[in-house]
Amino acid sequence: MNKLAIERMNFIDMLNEEFLSVTGYGAYAFLSTFEGVDLFDRFSEQQSQPANLFIRSFVRNFYA
């Protein structure tokens, strides 16, 4: 498995954990697989926030 695939898996794990902690349900109760991968791509393109802050902000704004 290449580095990008590992980073994507870790990102999606963190996304899932954040949704679980906020809603009690995993990320894929709210997002499609495509949306999860797209979110990782958007994260990868920006360099201003670490993954945990990017994910936390996304989940909080998802309910705003």
WOGI-V196443 format. One record per backbone hydrogen bond with DSSP energy under -1.0 kcal/mol. NH is the residue of the N-H (numbers start at 1). CO is the residue of the C=O. Records with the same first field share a line. If there is no record, write none. Layout:
NH=CO ; CO
This chain:
6=2
7=3
8=4
9=5
10=6
11=7
12=8
13=9
14=10
15=11
16=12
17=13
18=14
19=15
20=16
21=17
22=18
23=19
24=20
29=26
30=27
31=27
36=32
37=33
38=34
39=35
40=36
41=37
42=38
43=39
44=40
45=41
46=42
54=50
55=51
56=52
57=53
58=54
59=55
60=56
61=57
62=58
